[in-house]
Amino acid sequence: MKRIEVHLIQNVAPANLNRDDTGSPKDAIFGGYRRARLSSQSQKRAVRLAFRELLPEEDRAVRTRKLLDRLADSLVRAGKTPDEAAAVARVALEGLGLGFKGTESEYLLFLGNREVENIAETILEHWEALAPLAQGGKERRGKGKVKLPDPVKKAFEALFDGGKAVDLALFGRMLADRAEWNVDAAAQVAHAISTHKVEREFDFYTAVDDLNPKEETGAGMMGDVEFYSATFYRYAQVDLAKLAENLQGDADLAARGVEAFLRAFVSTLPSGKQNSFAAHNPPDLVQISLSGGAPRNLANAFAKPVWAGREIDLISASVRALDEYAGKLNKAYGDHAQLAVVLNLTDYPTKHLGRRVESFEELLGAIMPGVRSALGG
């Protein structure tokens, strides 16, 4: 089993990139100490947004509760009236077991853009069979009530194959009502944690009303926001065989998807409060390996928090801890990396993380031929 593994050490200036329901930056207890945390979901969201610049629309998916509106728009462009387009699209989806509240689906649907367009085309193809169903009374419409003719139902069910959408293939899909349309994720993204313990800090702010007369002093509003600064360890891995399977055996698209994922994962962070903090700090270490066997998350390198000292800063101390722990694992269990390359901007000379390169483009140039070979492309 071949996989790509990515390890980052990334120092972030004061920020609140990923908030909980109270607006506080997310954290976690690890190794007995409180750590800054970036959730897996927030990182994957940032990657998917970056895909808009890295992959064409047909190779991406959409996560939405507004599938009816999108299908209706496609049907209107094909010459149907807005009312009949919305009604026929609804009965088609309800006949497949999907439920709706008003015009929105009961839960977020994750569909490839190709899947969505194919659904619209299939509705048009079977319009004469679907239109009468949309004209029935309310007692005949709704989730579990609409009975599609067997040929029509089979035509629709054959469409839910992931649509060769890279982000869907990477991050998977779960549909509670139709488990057979689920897609097992090819990628795993860990919650990022700080390599050191953290304490939250508070920024008290005031805003002045520009139209206040000079004699009226005081703030127009005031408040506070929590933040922290942290050196994060970030990790992700992609199962190449699973990715190719999810993309229906398209090795070229899988390779392009891996490169897009690597570029996006390394270059993005969650965007919380960035207008207030502008914590745009690229990683100081990027290690990418083509590996076999079980994946290795190296977070335990930081079970004992690292400390800055007079001779070393937090970033270099984190790189040193990561390198030393990787060496221990290699000695104990064998080096499972068939190809490993590291971009290291610190002065600490890594020994166990692979061949050192001078730029991210050089790193990709070293790793992608191995990826294409592993995918059979």
KEKE-3310 file (N, C-alpha, C; in steps of 0.2 Angstrom, whole numbers, plus 5000, padded with zeros to 4 digits):
npx = (5004:5003:5007:5006:5013:5013:5021:5022:5030:5024:5025:5014:5009:5002:4985:4968:4963:4954:4939:4929:4912:4910:4918:4931:4948:4951:4957:4967:4970:4985:4998:4997:4996:4990:4986:4987:4975:4970:4957:4953:4943:4943:4955:4953:4943:4949:4958:4949:4944:4955:4957:4949:4956:4966:4961:4950:4932:4925:4932:4929:4919:4903:4897:4882:4865:4857:4853:4842:4839:4850:4848:4836:4839:4848:4838:4829:4837:4837:4825:4814:4800:4802:4794:4789:4802:4807:4798:4798:4812:4812:4803:4810:4822:4816:4811:4822:4825:4829:4827:4818:4817:4807:4814:4827:4839:4838:4850:4867:4873:4885:4892:4899:4903:4901:4892:4880:4877:4874:4863:4854:4853:4848:4836:4830:4830:4821:4809:4795:4791:4793:4786:4772:4772:4775:4764:4755:4745:4749:4749:4755:4768:4784:4798:4800:4788:4786:4786:4796:4797:4804:4814:4818:4822:4833:4841:4844:4851:4862:4870:4877:4891:4902:4907:4920:4926:4939:4940:4930:4934:4945:4941:4930:4912:4897:4881:4867:4854:4856:4867:4874:4879:4889:4906:4922:4935:4950:4960:4967:4967:4975:4971:4979:4991:4999:5016:5021:5016:5001:4994:4979:4977:4971:4964:4960:4949:4944:4932:4930:4918:4916:4909:4906:4905:4918:4918:4911:4917:4925:4922:4914:4911:4916:4926:4932:4944:4949:4965:4980:4998:5007:5017:5014:5012:5008:4999:4996:4989:4988:4980:4985:4981:4967:4963:4964:4955:4943:4942:4939:4949:4956:4972:4979:4971:4971:4985:4986:4977:4983:4995:4988:4982:4994:4999:4989:4987:4999:5000:4989:4979:4966:4954:4949:4946:4956:4956:4958:4970:4979:4988:4998:5008:5020:5024:5039:5045:5043:5040:5038:5034:5035:5027:5026:5016:5010:5004:5012:5009:5018:5016:5018:5031:5030:5024:5030:5031:5040:5053:5058:5074:5089:5098:5091:5076:5058:5053:5065:5067:5056:5058:5069:5065:5055:5063:5072:5063:5058:5069:5070:5059:5062:5073:5067:5056:5059:5063:5050:5048:5049:5053:5059:5058:5063:5060:5068:5068:5075:5089:5093:5100:5092:5092:5085:5074:5074:5080:5087:5080:5079:5068:5050:5045:5055:5054:5042:5045:5053:5046:5034:5036:5038:5025:5017:5022:5018:5005:5003:5003)
npy = (4994:5010:5027:5045:5055:5069:5081:5095:5109:5124:5140:5152:5168:5179:5175:5169:5157:5146:5144:5140:5137:5148:5158:5157:5153:5136:5122:5109:5096:5088:5077:5080:5094:5110:5113:5123:5122:5117:5112:5096:5097:5111:5113:5105:5112:5124:5118:5114:5126:5132:5123:5129:5137:5129:5117:5113:5117:5105:5095:5096:5096:5100:5106:5107:5112:5117:5110:5108:5121:5123:5113:5116:5129:5124:5117:5127:5134:5125:5127:5125:5130:5140:5136:5123:5116:5117:5109:5096:5092:5091:5080:5070:5069:5066:5054:5046:5045:5055:5069:5084:5101:5113:5121:5116:5103:5090:5088:5093:5090:5082:5082:5078:5090:5085:5075:5082:5089:5078:5073:5083:5082:5069:5071:5079:5070:5060:5067:5066:5055:5060:5072:5070:5065:5075:5083:5078:5077:5083:5072:5062:5066:5069:5063:5046:5044:5046:5037:5031:5026:5010:5009:5023:5026:5017:5023:5035:5031:5026:5037:5041:5041:5048:5056:5059:5069:5077:5082:5076:5063:5063:5067:5060:5054:5054:5049:5049:5043:5035:5024:5016:5025:5031:5037:5031:5040:5045:5052:5057:5069:5076:5084:5099:5102:5113:5113:5115:5120:5131:5147:5156:5172:5189:5202:5218:5229:5245:5255:5270:5282:5290:5301:5307:5322:5333:5336:5325:5312:5295:5278:5271:5258:5243:5229:5212:5200:5183:5175:5167:5163:5151:5137:5125:5108:5099:5087:5075:5062:5053:5040:5032:5022:5021:5033:5033:5023:5029:5039:5032:5025:5034:5038:5049:5060:5057:5059:5073:5077:5074:5082:5095:5094:5093:5106:5114:5110:5114:5128:5134:5140:5139:5152:5160:5175:5182:5195:5203:5198:5194:5183:5176:5165:5155:5137:5132:5120:5108:5091:5078:5062:5047:5032:5016:5003:5005:5021:5035:5046:5059:5066:5062:5066:5078:5075:5078:5095:5106:5119:5136:5143:5151:5147:5142:5143:5142:5136:5130:5121:5113:5107:5100:5091:5084:5078:5070:5061:5055:5048:5039:5031:5025:5018:5009:5002:5002:5011:5017:5024:5026:5036:5051:5068:5084:5101:5113:5127:5131:5133:5121:5105:5093:5075:5063:5065:5065:5069:5085:5099:5115:5123:5124:5120:5113:5102:5097:5093:5083:5073:5070:5062:5049:5048:5047:5036:5026:5027:5021:5029)
npz = (5000:4995:5000:5002:5014:5024:5034:5044:5051:5058:5062:5069:5070:5082:5083:5079:5073:5072:5079:5093:5099:5107:5102:5106:5103:5097:5107:5115:5127:5128:5131:5144:5144:5140:5123:5108:5095:5078:5070:5061:5052:5049:5042:5031:5025:5021:5012:5002:4998:4992:4981:4972:4964:4959:4953:4939:4938:4935:4940:4954:4969:4977:4992:4999:5004:4995:4983:4976:4971:4962:4953:4948:4942:4931:4924:4920:4912:4901:4896:4903:4914:4929:4940:4936:4934:4947:4954:4947:4949:4962:4965:4959:4967:4979:4976:4976:4989:4996:5008:5011:5018:5016:5003:5005:5007:5019:5026:5023:5007:4998:4983:4967:4955:4942:4945:4948:4937:4928:4935:4932:4918:4917:4923:4913:4902:4906:4908:4904:4911:4924:4926:4928:4941:4948:4948:4957:4972:4988:4997:4989:4987:4993:5005:5004:4999:4985:4971:4959:4942:4939:4928:4927:4940:4941:4932:4938:4950:4946:4944:4955:4958:4963:4954:4949:4957:4964:4977:4984:4982:4990:5003:5006:5007:5016:5016:5025:5022:5011:5011:5001:4993:4999:5001:5004:5012:5005:5010:5026:5038:5052:5067:5070:5082:5094:5097:5109:5126:5128:5133:5133:5127:5129:5119:5121:5114:5107:5098:5089:5086:5072:5069:5081:5091:5096:5109:5115:5122:5123:5119:5104:5104:5112:5116:5118:5112:5111:5109:5103:5100:5091:5088:5076:5074:5060:5051:5038:5027:5012:5004:4991:4982:4986:4983:4969:4966:4970:4961:4950:4943:4936:4933:4930:4934:4947:4951:4948:4957:4969:4969:4969:4982:4990:4987:4992:5005:5011:5009:5015:5028:5041:5041:5051:5059:5052:5046:5057:5062:5053:5051:5042:5039:5032:5032:5041:5040:5029:5026:5015:5011:5002:5006:5012:5020:5037:5041:5049:5061:5069:5081:5094:5096:5102:5114:5126:5130:5119:5122:5121:5121:5126:5117:5107:5097:5097:5085:5079:5089:5089:5076:5079:5089:5081:5071:5079:5085:5074:5070:5080:5079:5066:5069:5078:5071:5058:5043:5034:5024:5006:4998:5003:5006:5012:5016:5024:5034:5045:5055:5061:5057:5050:5051:5049:5041:5028:5011:5009:5002:4993:4990:4989:4976:4971:4980:4977:4964:4966:4972:4965:4953:4959:4964:4953:4947:4957:4956:4943:4932)
capx = (5000:5007:5003:5009:5013:5015:5023:5023:5031:5022:5024:5009:5009:4995:4979:4962:4961:4949:4936:4924:4905:4910:4923:4938:4952:4951:4963:4966:4975:4990:5004:4996:4997:4985:4989:4983:4973:4967:4953:4954:4938:4944:4960:4951:4939:4954:4961:4944:4943:4961:4956:4945:4962:4970:4957:4944:4926:4922:4935:4928:4913:4900:4894:4876:4858:4853:4854:4836:4840:4855:4845:4831:4843:4850:4832:4827:4842:4836:4819:4808:4798:4805:4789:4789:4808:4808:4794:4801:4818:4810:4800:4816:4826:4812:4810:4828:4825:4832:4821:4819:4813:4806:4818:4833:4839:4838:4857:4872:4875:4892:4891:4903:4899:4898:4886:4875:4875:4872:4856:4850:4852:4844:4829:4827:4829:4815:4804:4789:4789:4793:4782:4765:4773:4776:4758:4751:4744:4754:4749:4759:4774:4788:4802:4797:4781:4787:4788:4799:4797:4810:4820:4820:4826:4840:4845:4847:4855:4869:4874:4880:4898:4907:4908:4927:4928:4945:4939:4926:4938:4950:4938:4924:4905:4892:4874:4863:4849:4858:4874:4877:4882:4895:4913:4927:4940:4957:4965:4966:4970:4975:4970:4985:4992:5005:5022:5022:5010:4999:4989:4976:4978:4965:4965:4954:4949:4939:4931:4928:4912:4919:4904:4905:4908:4924:4916:4909:4923:4923:4922:4908:4910:4922:4925:4939:4944:4955:4970:4986:5003:5009:5021:5010:5013:5002:5000:4990:4991:4984:4981:4985:4976:4960:4961:4963:4949:4938:4942:4937:4955:4960:4978:4982:4968:4973:4991:4984:4974:4989:4999:4984:4982:5000:5000:4984:4988:5005:4999:4983:4977:4959:4954:4946:4949:4962:4956:4960:4977:4984:4993:4999:5015:5021:5028:5046:5047:5039:5042:5034:5037:5031:5028:5023:5014:5006:5006:5015:5009:5024:5014:5021:5037:5029:5021:5034:5031:5046:5054:5063:5080:5094:5102:5086:5069:5053:5053:5070:5067:5051:5061:5074:5061:5052:5069:5074:5058:5057:5075:5069:5054:5065:5077:5063:5052:5062:5061:5045:5048:5053:5056:5057:5061:5062:5061:5069:5071:5078:5097:5094:5102:5089:5096:5081:5068:5075:5084:5085:5079:5079:5062:5044:5044:5060:5051:5036:5048:5056:5041:5028:5037:5036:5018:5014:5024:5014:4998:5003:5002)
capy = (5000:5017:5033:5051:5058:5076:5083:5102:5113:5130:5145:5156:5174:5180:5173:5165:5154:5141:5146:5136:5141:5154:5163:5156:5148:5129:5120:5102:5093:5083:5076:5083:5101:5113:5115:5126:5116:5118:5106:5093:5100:5118:5113:5102:5117:5128:5115:5114:5133:5133:5119:5133:5140:5123:5112:5115:5115:5099:5090:5097:5094:5105:5104:5111:5110:5120:5106:5109:5127:5122:5109:5120:5133:5120:5115:5133:5136:5120:5129:5123:5136:5139:5132:5115:5114:5115:5103:5090:5091:5089:5073:5065:5067:5062:5047:5043:5044:5061:5073:5092:5105:5119:5120:5114:5096:5089:5089:5095:5085:5082:5079:5081:5094:5081:5071:5087:5090:5072:5073:5088:5079:5063:5073:5081:5064:5056:5072:5064:5051:5063:5078:5068:5064:5082:5086:5074:5080:5083:5066:5058:5069:5069:5058:5040:5043:5046:5030:5032:5020:5006:5011:5030:5025:5014:5028:5040:5028:5025:5043:5043:5038:5053:5061:5060:5075:5076:5084:5071:5057:5064:5068:5055:5056:5050:5050:5045:5039:5030:5022:5014:5031:5034:5036:5031:5045:5043:5057:5059:5075:5076:5090:5102:5104:5116:5108:5118:5122:5138:5150:5161:5179:5193:5208:5222:5234:5250:5258:5277:5284:5295:5307:5310:5329:5333:5336:5319:5307:5288:5273:5269:5251:5240:5222:5208:5194:5179:5173:5164:5162:5144:5133:5120:5102:5097:5080:5072:5057:5051:5033:5033:5017:5022:5039:5031:5019:5034:5043:5027:5022:5039:5039:5056:5064:5056:5063:5080:5078:5074:5088:5100:5093:5095:5113:5118:5109:5118:5135:5137:5139:5141:5159:5164:5182:5184:5202:5206:5196:5193:5178:5173:5162:5149:5133:5132:5114:5103:5085:5074:5055:5041:5027:5009:5001:5009:5028:5037:5053:5060:5070:5061:5070:5084:5074:5083:5101:5109:5125:5140:5144:5156:5145:5139:5146:5137:5133:5125:5116:5109:5103:5095:5086:5080:5074:5065:5056:5051:5043:5033:5026:5022:5013:5003:4999:5002:5017:5014:5029:5024:5042:5057:5075:5089:5108:5115:5134:5132:5131:5114:5101:5087:5069:5058:5067:5064:5073:5092:5103:5122:5126:5119:5118:5107:5096:5093:5090:5076:5068:5069:5056:5043:5047:5045:5029:5022:5027:5018:5034)
capz = (5000:4994:5003:5003:5021:5025:5040:5044:5057:5056:5067:5067:5074:5086:5079:5081:5066:5072:5085:5096:5099:5111:5099:5109:5099:5099:5110:5117:5131:5125:5135:5150:5144:5135:5117:5103:5090:5072:5069:5055:5047:5047:5038:5025:5022:5018:5006:4997:4995:4988:4975:4966:4960:4957:4949:4936:4942:4934:4944:4961:4972:4980:4998:4999:5005:4990:4977:4972:4967:4957:4948:4944:4937:4925:4920:4917:4906:4896:4893:4908:4918:4936:4944:4934:4935:4954:4956:4945:4952:4969:4965:4957:4972:4984:4974:4977:4996:4999:5011:5010:5022:5011:4997:5006:5009:5027:5028:5018:5002:4995:4977:4962:4950:4936:4947:4948:4930:4926:4937:4928:4911:4917:4924:4906:4898:4909:4910:4903:4916:4931:4927:4931:4948:4952:4948:4961:4978:4993:5000:4985:4987:4999:5006:5005:4996:4978:4968:4953:4938:4939:4924:4929:4947:4940:4928:4943:4955:4942:4943:4961:4958:4965:4948:4948:4960:4968:4984:4986:4983:4995:5010:5007:5008:5020:5015:5030:5019:5005:5012:4996:4989:5003:4998:5010:5011:5003:5014:5033:5041:5059:5071:5071:5089:5096:5100:5116:5129:5127:5137:5129:5129:5127:5116:5122:5108:5106:5091:5090:5082:5068:5069:5087:5091:5100:5117:5117:5122:5124:5113:5101:5106:5115:5118:5118:5108:5113:5103:5105:5095:5092:5083:5075:5070:5056:5048:5033:5023:5007:5002:4983:4979:4987:4979:4962:4966:4971:4954:4944:4940:4932:4937:4928:4938:4954:4952:4948:4964:4975:4968:4971:4989:4993:4987:4996:5012:5013:5008:5017:5035:5042:5040:5056:5062:5049:5045:5063:5064:5047:5053:5036:5040:5029:5036:5042:5038:5025:5024:5011:5010:4998:5010:5012:5027:5041:5042:5055:5064:5073:5086:5100:5097:5107:5121:5131:5126:5118:5125:5118:5126:5124:5111:5101:5097:5097:5078:5078:5094:5086:5071:5082:5092:5076:5068:5084:5086:5068:5070:5085:5076:5061:5072:5081:5067:5051:5039:5030:5018:5000:4996:5008:5005:5017:5015:5031:5034:5051:5055:5063:5052:5051:5049:5048:5038:5020:5007:5010:4996:4994:4988:4988:4969:4970:4984:4972:4958:4968:4975:4961:4949:4963:4965:4947:4946:4961:4953:4937:4927)
cpx = (5004:5003:5008:5008:5016:5016:5025:5025:5029:5021:5019:5009:5002:4989:4973:4959:4955:4945:4930:4917:4905:4915:4930:4942:4952:4958:4962:4971:4979:4996:5003:4996:4992:4989:4984:4981:4969:4963:4954:4949:4940:4950:4958:4946:4944:4957:4956:4943:4949:4960:4952:4950:4966:4967:4951:4938:4924:4926:4934:4921:4910:4897:4888:4870:4854:4853:4848:4836:4844:4852:4840:4834:4845:4844:4829:4831:4840:4829:4813:4806:4801:4800:4790:4796:4809:4804:4796:4807:4817:4808:4806:4820:4823:4811:4816:4829:4828:4826:4823:4814:4813:4810:4825:4833:4840:4845:4861:4873:4881:4892:4896:4899:4897:4892:4880:4872:4872:4864:4852:4848:4848:4837:4826:4826:4823:4809:4797:4786:4789:4788:4775:4766:4773:4769:4753:4750:4749:4755:4753:4766:4778:4793:4799:4791:4781:4789:4790:4798:4804:4816:4822:4824:4833:4844:4848:4852:4862:4873:4878:4887:4904:4909:4915:4929:4934:4944:4935:4929:4943:4947:4932:4917:4901:4885:4870:4858:4850:4866:4877:4881:4888:4902:4918:4933:4947:4962:4963:4970:4970:4973:4977:4986:4999:5010:5024:5016:5008:4995:4986:4977:4972:4967:4959:4954:4943:4938:4928:4923:4915:4915:4903:4908:4914:4923:4913:4914:4920:4922:4915:4906:4916:4921:4932:4938:4950:4959:4976:4991:5005:5013:5017:5014:5007:5004:4994:4993:4986:4985:4980:4981:4969:4958:4960:4957:4943:4937:4941:4943:4958:4966:4981:4978:4970:4980:4990:4981:4978:4993:4994:4983:4988:5001:4995:4985:4994:5004:4994:4983:4969:4959:4951:4950:4955:4962:4959:4968:4982:4990:4995:5007:5016:5025:5036:5049:5042:5042:5037:5037:5032:5032:5024:5021:5010:5008:5008:5014:5014:5022:5017:5028:5037:5025:5024:5034:5039:5047:5059:5068:5084:5097:5097:5079:5064:5052:5058:5070:5061:5054:5065:5070:5058:5057:5071:5069:5057:5063:5074:5064:5057:5069:5073:5059:5054:5059:5056:5044:5052:5056:5054:5061:5059:5064:5062:5072:5074:5086:5098:5095:5098:5093:5091:5074:5068:5080:5082:5085:5079:5073:5056:5043:5049:5057:5046:5040:5051:5051:5036:5030:5036:5029:5015:5016:5020:5007:4997:5002:5009)
cpy = (5006:5023:5039:5053:5065:5078:5091:5105:5120:5135:5150:5162:5175:5179:5170:5162:5150:5142:5141:5140:5147:5160:5162:5152:5141:5127:5112:5101:5088:5083:5079:5091:5104:5115:5119:5121:5120:5112:5103:5096:5107:5118:5110:5108:5122:5125:5115:5121:5134:5129:5123:5136:5135:5118:5115:5113:5108:5093:5092:5095:5100:5102:5109:5108:5113:5117:5107:5115:5126:5118:5113:5125:5130:5119:5121:5135:5131:5122:5127:5130:5135:5135:5124:5113:5112:5109:5096:5088:5088:5081:5068:5064:5064:5055:5043:5042:5050:5066:5080:5095:5112:5117:5117:5107:5096:5090:5091:5089:5086:5079:5082:5085:5090:5077:5076:5088:5084:5071:5077:5085:5073:5065:5075:5075:5060:5061:5070:5059:5054:5068:5076:5067:5070:5085:5083:5078:5079:5076:5061:5060:5069:5063:5051:5039:5043:5040:5031:5025:5017:5009:5018:5029:5022:5019:5033:5037:5027:5031:5044:5039:5042:5058:5063:5067:5074:5077:5079:5064:5057:5063:5064:5059:5052:5053:5046:5040:5034:5028:5019:5019:5034:5032:5036:5036:5042:5047:5057:5065:5076:5083:5093:5104:5108:5112:5110:5119:5130:5141:5155:5168:5183:5200:5213:5228:5239:5252:5265:5278:5290:5302:5310:5318:5329:5333:5330:5314:5300:5284:5272:5262:5248:5233:5218:5202:5190:5177:5170:5164:5155:5142:5127:5114:5100:5091:5078:5067:5055:5044:5033:5028:5018:5029:5037:5027:5024:5038:5038:5025:5027:5041:5046:5061:5063:5059:5070:5082:5078:5080:5094:5100:5095:5103:5117:5117:5113:5125:5138:5136:5141:5149:5163:5170:5184:5192:5206:5204:5195:5188:5173:5170:5156:5144:5134:5126:5110:5097:5081:5067:5051:5035:5021:5007:5006:5016:5030:5045:5054:5065:5069:5063:5076:5082:5077:5089:5104:5116:5129:5141:5150:5154:5142:5142:5140:5133:5128:5120:5111:5104:5098:5089:5081:5075:5068:5059:5052:5046:5038:5028:5022:5016:5007:4999:4999:5008:5015:5019:5026:5030:5047:5063:5080:5096:5111:5122:5136:5131:5124:5109:5094:5081:5063:5059:5067:5069:5080:5095:5111:5126:5121:5116:5112:5101:5093:5090:5083:5071:5066:5063:5050:5042:5045:5038:5024:5022:5023:5023:5036)
cpz = (5000:4997:5003:5010:5021:5032:5040:5051:5055:5062:5065:5072:5078:5081:5082:5075:5066:5079:5087:5096:5103:5108:5102:5104:5102:5102:5112:5122:5128:5129:5142:5150:5139:5129:5112:5098:5084:5070:5062:5050:5044:5042:5031:5021:5018:5012:5000:4994:4990:4981:4970:4962:4957:4953:4945:4939:4941:4938:4952:4962:4975:4986:4999:5001:5000:4983:4973:4968:4961:4951:4944:4940:4931:4921:4917:4911:4900:4893:4897:4912:4925:4940:4943:4935:4943:4957:4954:4948:4959:4969:4963:4963:4978:4982:4975:4985:5000:5002:5010:5015:5018:5005:4998:5009:5017:5030:5022:5014:4999:4989:4972:4957:4944:4938:4946:4941:4927:4929:4933:4921:4912:4919:4917:4902:4900:4911:4909:4908:4923:4931:4930:4938:4952:4952:4953:4968:4983:4997:4996:4984:4993:5000:5007:5002:4988:4975:4961:4949:4939:4935:4925:4935:4946:4936:4933:4948:4952:4942:4949:4962:4960:4960:4947:4951:4965:4975:4988:4987:4988:5002:5011:5007:5012:5019:5020:5027:5014:5006:5006:4991:4993:4999:5004:5008:5010:5007:5021:5035:5048:5061:5072:5079:5089:5099:5107:5120:5128:5132:5133:5132:5126:5124:5117:5117:5110:5099:5092:5084:5078:5068:5076:5087:5096:5107:5119:5116:5123:5118:5111:5103:5108:5116:5118:5114:5110:5107:5107:5099:5097:5086:5082:5072:5067:5052:5044:5030:5018:5004:4994:4980:4980:4983:4971:4961:4966:4964:4948:4940:4936:4936:4936:4933:4945:4956:4952:4955:4969:4975:4971:4979:4992:4993:4991:5003:5015:5013:5011:5025:5036:5042:5045:5059:5058:5047:5051:5065:5059:5048:5047:5036:5037:5033:5036:5040:5035:5024:5021:5010:5006:5002:5009:5019:5030:5041:5049:5057:5069:5079:5092:5101:5102:5113:5127:5127:5125:5121:5121:5124:5123:5118:5105:5102:5096:5090:5078:5083:5092:5081:5074:5085:5087:5073:5073:5085:5080:5067:5075:5082:5070:5063:5075:5076:5060:5048:5034:5024:5012:4997:5001:5006:5010:5015:5022:5031:5040:5050:5058:5058:5053:5048:5047:5044:5030:5017:5007:5003:4998:4993:4988:4981:4968:4974:4980:4966:4960:4970:4970:4956:4952:4964:4959:4945:4951:4959:4946:4931:4924)
residu = (MET:LYS:ARG:ILE:GLU:VAL:HIS:LEU:ILE:GLN:ASN:VAL:ALA:PRO:ALA:ASN:LEU:ASN:ARG:ASP:ASP:THR:GLY:SER:PRO:LYS:ASP:ALA:ILE:PHE:GLY:GLY:TYR:ARG:ARG:ALA:ARG:LEU:SER:SER:GLN:SER:GLN:LYS:ARG:ALA:VAL:ARG:LEU:ALA:PHE:ARG:GLU:LEU:LEU:PRO:GLU:GLU:ASP:ARG:ALA:VAL:ARG:THR:ARG:LYS:LEU:LEU:ASP:ARG:LEU:ALA:ASP:SER:LEU:VAL:ARG:ALA:GLY:LYS:THR:PRO:ASP:GLU:ALA:ALA:ALA:VAL:ALA:ARG:VAL:ALA:LEU:GLU:GLY:LEU:GLY:LEU:GLY:PHE:LYS:GLY:THR:GLU:SER:GLU:TYR:LEU:LEU:PHE:LEU:GLY:ASN:ARG:GLU:VAL:GLU:ASN:ILE:ALA:GLU:THR:ILE:LEU:GLU:HIS:TRP:GLU:ALA:LEU:ALA:PRO:LEU:ALA:GLN:GLY:GLY:LYS:GLU:ARG:ARG:GLY:LYS:GLY:LYS:VAL:LYS:LEU:PRO:ASP:PRO:VAL:LYS:LYS:ALA:PHE:GLU:ALA:LEU:PHE:ASP:GLY:GLY:LYS:ALA:VAL:ASP:LEU:ALA:LEU:PHE:GLY:ARG:MET:LEU:ALA:ASP:ARG:ALA:GLU:TRP:ASN:VAL:ASP:ALA:ALA:ALA:GLN:VAL:ALA:HIS:ALA:ILE:SER:THR:HIS:LYS:VAL:GLU:ARG:GLU:PHE:ASP:PHE:TYR:THR:ALA:VAL:ASP:ASP:LEU:ASN:PRO:LYS:GLU:GLU:THR:GLY:ALA:GLY:MET:MET:GLY:ASP:VAL:GLU:PHE:TYR:SER:ALA:THR:PHE:TYR:ARG:TYR:ALA:GLN:VAL:ASP:LEU:ALA:LYS:LEU:ALA:GLU:ASN:LEU:GLN:GLY:ASP:ALA:ASP:LEU:ALA:ALA:ARG:GLY:VAL:GLU:ALA:PHE:LEU:ARG:ALA:PHE:VAL:SER:THR:LEU:PRO:SER:GLY:LYS:GLN:ASN:SER:PHE:ALA:ALA:HIS:ASN:PRO:PRO:ASP:LEU:VAL:GLN:ILE:SER:LEU:SER:GLY:GLY:ALA:PRO:ARG:ASN:LEU:ALA:ASN:ALA:PHE:ALA:LYS:PRO:VAL:TRP:ALA:GLY:ARG:GLU:ILE:ASP:LEU:ILE:SER:ALA:SER:VAL:ARG:ALA:LEU:ASP:GLU:TYR:ALA:GLY:LYS:LEU:ASN:LYS:ALA:TYR:GLY:ASP:HIS:ALA:GLN:LEU:ALA:VAL:VAL:LEU:ASN:LEU:THR:ASP:TYR:PRO:THR:LYS:HIS:LEU:GLY:ARG:ARG:VAL:GLU:SER:PHE:GLU:GLU:LEU:LEU:GLY:ALA:ILE:MET:PRO:GLY:VAL:ARG:SER:ALA:LEU:GLY:GLY)
# end
